[in-house]
Amino acid sequence: MAILAMNKVMKNRNYIPLSTIIAITYWLADALIEWHSHEGHTFTLIPSDIYELCLKILIFLLLVGFGIYTNYFTKMFIAQEEEKKKVYKNTANEAKKILKEFLHDVHYFESEAERIGGFDGKTMQHLEDALRKTEVKVDNLINAGDLTMENIRLPPKN
């Protein structure tokens, strides 16, 4: 049962309840060990010695604090990983758009060449413009540096 609860906490990536359970278990285990090690001693959850009480509270707070710390950084790490997935997917989609547009332009030039029996100056200029635009888009994608959603977006088609 405890293993199932721990798996659920780990799956949900919420470490605060887990650290609280561990801190309470520590407090109970310490009380049981002290009760068992001293004969004739009564079982007490709250020790009468102020220093022992402060030490238990400190350890309890450290364990719960570590759970809060772990929870915060785990969620931050997961958010970064999700952002990387989105960036990768968007990069792939932008590359597909570049290639589709380029292929469309190449097919247009091919059909124009077949229709007129060869490339004329205007068609040749259009081909060179298409190649230049594609080179600029590919260079922008390659040289994006820091891959963020904003850096990999291509400017709208003119």
Phi and psi in degrees as a GROMACS rama.xvg file:
@    title "Ramachandran Plot"
@    xaxis  label "Phi"
@    yaxis  label "Psi"
@TYPE xy
-64.5312  -35.8826  ALA-2
-66.9137  -40.2322  ILE-3
-63.1181  -40.9784  LEU-4
-64.7283  -40.7682  ALA-5
-65.8652  -41.0133  MET-6
-62.0416  -38.965  ASN-7
-64.1294  -43.0921  LYS-8
-63.032  -44.2988  VAL-9
-65.7436  -39.5303  MET-10
-65.7432  -40.5377  LYS-11
-79.9092  -9.72104  ASN-12
57.3436  43.6124  ARG-13
-119.422  102.858  ASN-14
-92.9202  -4.60663  TYR-15
-66.8075  -48.0547  ILE-16
-62.502  -37.8265  PRO-17
-62.497  -45.4741  LEU-18
-67.2452  -33.2599  SER-19
-67.409  -41.5276  THR-20
-62.6684  -42.1337  ILE-21
-64.3117  -40.5331  ILE-22
-65.9834  -41.2404  ALA-23
-66.5806  -40.5899  ILE-24
-61.6714  -41.717  THR-25
-59.109  -47.1365  TYR-26
-60.3807  -46.211  TRP-27
-66.4217  -43.1978  LEU-28
-63.0428  -41.1087  ALA-29
-63.8216  -41.3628  ASP-30
-65.3812  -40.9872  ALA-31
-66.2616  -41.3895  LEU-32
-64.1093  -43.2077  ILE-33
-65.5862  -41.3543  GLU-34
-64.794  -40.9227  TRP-35
-73.3383  -32.4365  HIS-36
-80.539  -18.0355  SER-37
-113.27  109.692  HIS-38
-68.8162  140.081  GLU-39
79.6542  -1.49958  GLY-40
-84.1536  136.036  HIS-41
-84.3371  151.78  THR-42
-74.2358  123.27  PHE-43
-134.834  133.893  THR-44
-81.5639  -32.6648  LEU-45
-109.14  110.817  ILE-46
-67.6368  150.839  PRO-47
-80.7477  -25.049  SER-48
-75.0928  121.196  ASP-49
-62.8161  -35.5196  ILE-50
-68.3818  -40.5308  TYR-51
-66.2741  -39.5213  GLU-52
-63.4556  -44.1636  LEU-53
-62.8577  -40.172  CYS-54
-64.3078  -43.9036  LEU-55
-63.1814  -42.8624  LYS-56
-63.5048  -42.3633  ILE-57
-61.1448  -47.2539  LEU-58
-64.5501  -40.5177  ILE-59
-59.0845  -48.237  PHE-60
-65.7247  -37.0775  LEU-61
-63.8001  -42.9253  LEU-62
-65.066  -45.3064  LEU-63
-67.2802  -39.9836  VAL-64
-61.4674  -39.0729  GLY-65
-65.0679  -36.7027  PHE-66
-63.2136  -41.849  GLY-67
-64.1804  -45.2686  ILE-68
-59.6751  -48.1948  TYR-69
-63.2856  -42.0499  THR-70
-60.2867  -46.101  ASN-71
-61.9882  -50.5719  TYR-72
-72.8449  -29.4413  PHE-73
-66.0674  -44.789  THR-74
-64.6595  -38.0171  LYS-75
-65.1722  -42.569  MET-76
-62.8531  -43.449  PHE-77
-63.2371  -40.8128  ILE-78
-62.8591  -39.5215  ALA-79
-64.876  -40.6732  GLN-80
-65.1808  -40.0768  GLU-81
-63.4609  -39.7958  GLU-82
-63.9631  -39.4729  GLU-83
-62.824  -39.5745  LYS-84
-63.3431  -43.4775  LYS-85
-63.8427  -42.1336  LYS-86
-62.8951  -44.5494  VAL-87
-61.4544  -46.2342  TYR-88
-63.2656  -42.0102  LYS-89
-67.0764  -37.9593  ASN-90
-61.6438  -45.2348  THR-91
-62.8878  -41.2196  ALA-92
-65.1863  -40.8785  ASN-93
-65.7046  -38.3837  GLU-94
-64.5718  -38.7834  ALA-95
-63.2627  -41.2943  LYS-96
-61.1632  -43.0037  LYS-97
-60.3044  -48.2541  ILE-98
-66.2608  -39.2823  LEU-99
-63.5068  -44.1009  LYS-100
-63.3924  -42.6917  GLU-101
-62.6828  -45.4728  PHE-102
-62.8455  -38.8322  LEU-103
-60.1937  -46.3048  HIS-104
-62.9877  -41.2989  ASP-105
-64.6282  -41.0713  VAL-106
-64.1534  -37.474  HIS-107
-61.1636  -46.6579  TYR-108
-63.6582  -37.5001  PHE-109
-63.4277  -45.8672  GLU-110
-66.9367  -36.7523  SER-111
-65.2384  -41.2399  GLU-112
-63.521  -41.5044  ALA-113
-65.6682  -39.5463  GLU-114
-66.6061  -40.1989  ARG-115
-102.72  -1.96216  ILE-116
82.0867  20.2423  GLY-117
146.615  170.623  GLY-118
-85.2669  132.897  PHE-119
-96.0992  -179.79  ASP-120
-61.2566  -41.1901  GLY-121
-65.915  -44.0747  LYS-122
-66.5478  -40.1578  THR-123
-62.576  -40.2578  MET-124
-64.526  -40.9555  GLN-125
-63.3125  -39.8504  HIS-126
-62.941  -45.8224  LEU-127
-62.7512  -39.5641  GLU-128
-63.0824  -43.1841  ASP-129
-63.4336  -42.2908  ALA-130
-64.4555  -41.6651  LEU-131
-63.1998  -44.9142  ARG-132
-60.4134  -42.861  LYS-133
-65.136  -41.4799  THR-134
-61.1503  -42.8862  GLU-135
-62.5488  -44.1046  VAL-136
-64.9217  -42.7321  LYS-137
-65.1374  -43.0222  VAL-138
-61.3803  -41.3459  ASP-139
-61.2659  -40.8521  ASN-140
-69.0586  -42.2896  LEU-141
-68.7235  -41.4654  ILE-142
-93.3395  23.2608  ASN-143
-63.2406  -20.498  ALA-144
68.7629  -104.323  GLY-145
-78.4219  109.175  ASP-146
-77.5625  96.8061  LEU-147
-119.473  168.562  THR-148
-59.844  -36.5344  MET-149
-72.56  -38.6971  GLU-150
-71.8511  -24.7759  ASN-151
-98.2757  -4.69978  ILE-152
-70.0812  137.006  ARG-153
-89.4013  149.314  LEU-154
-63.9867  152.163  PRO-155
-63.2735  150.961  PRO-156
-67.7375  133.153  LYS-157
